[in-house]
Structures are given as structure tokens and as C-alpha cells.
Amino acid sequence: MHLFLVTVLGNRWKLNGLDPDTPIEVLKLMVYRQTGMPPQQQQLWHGREKLTSLAGVREGSTLTLHPRLQTGF
């Protein structure tokens, strides 16, 4: 399965080789290779829901990547 990834700045990538059983941790590593954003700073959204698994995500869907804001100084 392939998915598209869009950032809040409008950058777009295509992610190939995914399966509905692919763990989110593996997906975040793929995103890291494409974008350079570390997995712990990623928030992936599908529609209006934060992504917790790829179950129910259709072929060709678009995921939105939001940076996780760091708190504390």
C-alpha cells in the first residue's frame, strides 16, 4: 500500500511498501528517512484523528505530519 504525507508547510511525500499491519513506530521511521524529523517529534493525523494504527487507512490516503511542540525550558 502507498500513502501520501503532507506537512503543515505543504511539503508532500509518497510512502510505499506499507501494510495495514505496519506498526506506527515503523511508519515513523519511514517518515524520518523522508523528512528528517525524529520519530519522537512526529504527530501523524488521518483526517481529524491522531493516527494510532494503519487499520482503516485506505490505499492512497493522505496523512498529515505535525511537529510535536516541546514544552519546558
Secondary structure, DSSP 8 states (H G I E B T S, - for coil): --EEEEETT--EEEE-S--TT--HHHHHHHHHHHH---GGGEEEEETTEE-S-STT--TT-EEEEEE------
